[in-house]
Amino acid sequence: MANSKNNKRQVPGTGVAADFQPHQVILRPRVTEKGVFQSERGNQYTFEVNPLATKSQIKQAVESLFNVQVDKVATQTRRGKSRRFRFKFGETKAWKKAIVKLKPDSKIDFF
């Protein structure tokens, strides 16, 4: 499904290649206790990203938005959990998580 020439991924069911701007790839940083520990110790930062974004698109987006050098990107697709909403059962939305490891001389300051 991914096109190796121009690094675009097709939107499912449409046949149209997805070409994102950096602010469309990175949706929000995930600031948690575990994430803060990772950023202090391992220079790794966690972001919620567009589910159609590839690792190379995520790398380019982080480098352009935060002016840092990215060493490695790991992604996870998180499933929605079953939840009860009053008298009905539902499910939370699925989302994609990216863990971005920066080069030793780079750092992102959120606060």
Backbone as CSV, one residue per row, in Angstrom:
resi,resn,N_x,N_y,N_z,CA_x,CA_y,CA_z,C_x,C_y,C_z
1,MET,0.796,-1.180,0.000,0.000,0.000,0.000,0.852,1.264,0.000
2,ALA,2.028,1.212,0.601,2.877,2.401,0.625,3.665,2.491,-0.675
3,ASN,3.812,3.682,-1.169,4.563,3.921,-2.384,5.980,4.312,-1.977
4,SER,6.981,3.510,-2.375,8.337,3.743,-1.912,8.999,4.931,-2.589
5,LYS,8.526,5.361,-3.768,9.173,6.456,-4.476,8.987,7.795,-3.783
6,ASN,7.760,8.126,-3.423,7.512,9.455,-2.876,7.009,9.435,-1.438
7,ASN,7.087,8.293,-0.786,6.781,8.187,0.642,5.359,8.634,0.972
8,LYS,4.396,8.210,0.180,2.993,8.515,0.441,2.240,7.216,0.673
9,ARG,1.258,7.253,1.541,0.443,6.083,1.829,-0.966,6.357,1.340
10,GLN,-1.621,5.338,0.769,-2.972,5.523,0.252,-3.992,5.517,1.379
11,VAL,-4.983,6.382,1.256,-6.089,6.414,2.195,-6.966,5.204,1.880
12,PRO,-7.256,4.340,2.876,-8.009,3.115,2.605,-9.350,3.382,1.930
13,GLY,-9.605,2.626,0.873,-10.890,2.690,0.195,-11.040,3.817,-0.807
14,THR,-10.028,4.686,-0.930,-10.164,5.807,-1.849,-9.187,5.749,-3.012
15,GLY,-8.042,5.109,-2.832,-7.031,5.084,-3.868,-6.258,6.382,-3.971
16,VAL,-6.437,7.285,-3.007,-5.767,8.579,-3.012,-4.589,8.524,-2.041
17,ALA,-3.443,9.012,-2.476,-2.265,9.028,-1.616,-2.385,10.138,-0.583
18,ALA,-1.983,9.839,0.642,-2.046,10.814,1.734,-0.729,11.583,1.788
19,ASP,-0.801,12.888,1.641,0.365,13.752,1.730,0.069,14.781,2.815
20,PHE,0.801,14.693,3.941,0.481,15.495,5.103,1.482,16.625,5.306
21,GLN,1.016,17.713,5.889,1.872,18.772,6.390,2.354,18.337,7.779
22,PRO,3.474,18.872,8.285,3.986,18.446,9.597,2.971,18.588,10.735
23,HIS,2.168,19.656,10.730,1.195,19.830,11.811,0.010,18.862,11.674
24,GLN,-0.150,18.201,10.524,-1.192,17.191,10.351,-0.702,15.811,10.771
25,VAL,0.608,15.614,10.823,1.181,14.331,11.221,1.200,14.223,12.741
26,ILE,1.767,15.222,13.410,1.871,15.228,14.877,0.610,15.879,15.432
27,LEU,-0.238,15.088,16.099,-1.488,15.619,16.629,-1.295,16.264,17.998
28,ARG,-0.564,15.593,18.889,-0.322,16.156,20.221,0.760,15.333,20.926
29,PRO,1.508,15.958,21.820,2.452,15.179,22.631,1.698,14.443,23.736
30,ARG,2.180,13.291,24.095,1.591,12.515,25.192,2.483,12.713,26.412
31,VAL,2.040,13.571,27.329,2.826,13.862,28.522,2.264,13.041,29.669
32,THR,2.972,11.968,30.002,2.597,11.084,31.100,3.817,10.899,32.001
33,GLU,3.624,10.224,33.128,4.751,9.967,34.020,5.814,9.135,33.317
34,LYS,5.384,8.111,32.622,6.317,7.252,31.903,7.031,8.032,30.792
35,GLY,6.291,8.889,30.101,6.879,9.683,29.029,7.903,10.678,29.532
36,VAL,7.631,11.307,30.671,8.582,12.246,31.249,9.846,11.511,31.677
37,PHE,9.707,10.323,32.237,10.859,9.508,32.626,11.688,9.151,31.390
38,GLN,11.012,8.759,30.296,11.721,8.412,29.063,12.452,9.622,28.491
39,SER,11.841,10.784,28.573,12.480,11.972,28.012,13.705,12.382,28.830
40,GLU,13.652,12.195,30.140,14.784,12.563,30.984,15.933,11.568,30.852
41,ARG,15.614,10.285,30.819,16.652,9.253,30.814,17.129,8.868,29.419
42,GLY,16.186,8.637,28.499,16.559,8.081,27.202,16.439,9.021,26.031
43,ASN,16.094,10.299,26.274,15.913,11.281,25.209,14.866,10.809,24.194
44,GLN,13.766,10.216,24.707,12.669,9.728,23.876,11.401,10.495,24.223
45,TYR,10.641,10.853,23.186,9.414,11.624,23.373,8.265,10.895,22.692
46,THR,7.084,10.964,23.295,5.919,10.250,22.793,4.908,11.240,22.240
47,PHE,4.367,10.917,21.056,3.387,11.755,20.393,2.216,10.917,19.924
48,GLU,1.036,11.522,19.908,-0.097,10.920,19.226,-0.040,11.442,17.799
49,VAL,-0.069,10.511,16.825,0.126,10.887,15.427,-1.046,10.438,14.573
50,ASN,-1.095,10.952,13.360,-2.114,10.569,12.393,-1.973,9.082,12.083
51,PRO,-3.066,8.311,12.112,-2.977,6.865,11.881,-2.450,6.485,10.500
52,LEU,-2.514,7.376,9.535,-2.024,7.073,8.191,-0.570,7.488,7.981
53,ALA,0.044,8.135,8.953,1.413,8.625,8.814,2.415,7.478,8.920
54,THR,3.476,7.560,8.121,4.546,6.569,8.154,5.653,7.047,9.089
55,LYS,6.606,6.148,9.385,7.711,6.515,10.270,8.548,7.640,9.681
56,SER,8.797,7.600,8.395,9.609,8.654,7.786,8.869,9.993,7.781
57,GLN,7.549,9.984,7.608,6.775,11.225,7.689,6.809,11.781,9.106
58,ILE,6.726,10.894,10.107,6.787,11.314,11.508,8.153,11.932,11.805
59,LYS,9.214,11.288,11.316,10.569,11.799,11.525,10.730,13.189,10.926
60,GLN,10.279,13.377,9.695,10.392,14.677,9.035,9.565,15.740,9.763
61,ALA,8.380,15.361,10.241,7.512,16.317,10.935,8.131,16.777,12.251
62,VAL,8.680,15.855,13.034,9.298,16.217,14.318,10.516,17.095,14.073
63,GLU,11.319,16.747,13.078,12.514,17.547,12.788,12.153,18.967,12.354
64,SER,11.089,19.109,11.566,10.739,20.451,11.100,10.000,21.268,12.165
65,LEU,9.161,20.633,12.976,8.401,21.375,13.983,9.239,21.789,15.181
66,PHE,10.177,20.930,15.613,10.921,21.185,16.849,12.396,21.511,16.618
67,ASN,12.866,21.519,15.361,14.268,21.815,15.025,15.242,20.938,15.795
68,VAL,15.038,19.619,15.709,15.901,18.640,16.373,16.318,17.590,15.349
69,GLN,17.263,16.731,15.737,17.703,15.622,14.898,17.140,14.321,15.478
70,VAL,16.352,13.587,14.671,15.724,12.351,15.122,16.640,11.180,14.803
71,ASP,16.827,10.295,15.781,17.647,9.106,15.594,16.790,7.927,15.145
72,LYS,15.629,7.730,15.797,14.828,6.543,15.540,13.367,6.823,15.867
73,VAL,12.448,6.146,15.153,11.015,6.281,15.399,10.418,4.888,15.552
74,ALA,9.654,4.691,16.617,8.914,3.453,16.831,7.430,3.815,16.915
75,THR,6.571,3.001,16.283,5.140,3.306,16.285,4.347,2.145,16.861
76,GLN,3.205,2.483,17.427,2.253,1.497,17.940,0.855,1.951,17.564
77,THR,0.026,1.016,17.134,-1.374,1.324,16.893,-2.148,0.809,18.094
78,ARG,-2.734,1.723,18.841,-3.436,1.373,20.076,-4.908,1.129,19.773
79,ARG,-5.411,-0.019,20.171,-6.813,-0.363,19.965,-7.707,0.407,20.916
80,GLY,-8.933,0.654,20.488,-9.913,1.265,21.380,-10.376,0.263,22.421
81,LYS,-10.623,0.731,23.612,-11.059,-0.158,24.691,-12.579,-0.154,24.804
82,SER,-13.133,-1.276,25.223,-14.572,-1.350,25.461,-14.912,-0.596,26.736
83,ARG,-15.915,0.238,26.667,-16.336,1.034,27.815,-17.861,1.037,27.893
84,ARG,-18.344,1.288,29.100,-19.786,1.400,29.294,-20.123,2.870,29.460
85,PHE,-21.057,3.341,28.658,-21.529,4.717,28.724,-22.986,4.695,29.150
86,ARG,-23.206,4.933,30.422,-24.541,4.882,31.003,-25.164,3.525,30.802
87,PHE,-26.162,3.407,29.918,-26.841,2.129,29.736,-26.375,1.406,28.477
88,LYS,-25.414,1.971,27.788,-24.963,1.390,26.530,-23.502,1.012,26.618
89,PHE,-23.115,0.083,25.775,-21.713,-0.272,25.665,-21.141,0.385,24.426
90,GLY,-19.923,0.858,24.528,-19.279,1.523,23.404,-17.796,1.214,23.420
91,GLU,-17.067,1.941,22.617,-15.639,1.729,22.517,-14.939,3.073,22.327
92,THR,-13.809,3.229,23.000,-13.020,4.435,22.785,-12.325,4.327,21.433
93,LYS,-11.872,5.447,20.906,-11.287,5.432,19.573,-9.891,4.813,19.586
94,ALA,-9.542,4.217,18.462,-8.192,3.696,18.281,-7.300,4.869,17.858
95,TRP,-6.011,4.810,18.213,-5.099,5.886,17.885,-3.701,5.331,17.673
96,LYS,-2.859,6.130,17.060,-1.492,5.715,16.765,-0.529,6.522,17.613
97,LYS,0.439,5.824,18.185,1.412,6.422,19.090,2.799,6.295,18.462
98,ALA,3.589,7.342,18.531,4.955,7.317,18.025,5.912,7.668,19.149
99,ILE,6.927,6.836,19.332,7.981,7.103,20.298,9.206,7.515,19.487
100,VAL,9.630,8.757,19.666,10.698,9.335,18.862,11.944,9.471,19.722
101,LYS,13.021,8.805,19.290,14.304,8.918,19.999,15.149,9.946,19.263
102,LEU,15.648,10.926,20.024,16.443,11.997,19.436,17.930,11.692,19.565
103,LYS,18.726,12.359,18.731,20.187,12.240,18.830,20.620,12.867,20.155
104,PRO,21.769,12.449,20.695,22.173,12.903,22.041,22.248,14.421,22.218
105,ASP,22.556,15.178,21.168,22.695,16.619,21.332,21.388,17.380,21.132
106,SER,20.278,16.677,20.859,18.978,17.319,20.645,18.082,17.138,21.854
107,LYS,17.180,18.123,22.057,16.236,18.045,23.175,14.992,18.871,22.835
108,ILE,13.809,18.385,23.260,12.571,19.114,23.098,12.134,19.587,24.486
109,ASP,11.800,20.868,24.581,11.356,21.430,25.857,9.892,21.796,25.730
110,PHE,8.993,20.999,26.337,7.552,21.244,26.258,7.110,22.325,27.226
111,PHE,7.817,22.484,28.331,7.365,23.406,29.366,8.273,24.596,29.471
